[in-house]
Amino acid sequence: LDLFLAREQCNIAALDLWSNEIFAEGGEVIGNALKKKHVSLQELSLSVNMIGPGGAESIAAALKRNTSLQQLNLNTNRIGPEGAKHIAEALKENSTL
């Protein structure tokens, strides 16, 4: 996924990865992809993937830099209070979500 989204010709606007068993490691890969300047993804659904607090932290780090994402669904990912704190802090810096 990281390599796919890293391509300069990748014009995906929406991606639904509902229930794909992504877990924390996948959250890190997605976070790395979202950090890239040319990623134009506007909607991302990661529902039911159990990314946990570690995956949420990786995604949160990306949200601080990402300027294209307008919708993000993290429903049923067991991010807990720690992961929620990371996401909340990132949203203070993100102007598009």
Beta strands, then each sheet from edge to edge (+ up, - down):
strand 1: 14-16
strand 2: 43-45
strand 3: 71-73
sheet 1: 1+ 2+ 3+
end
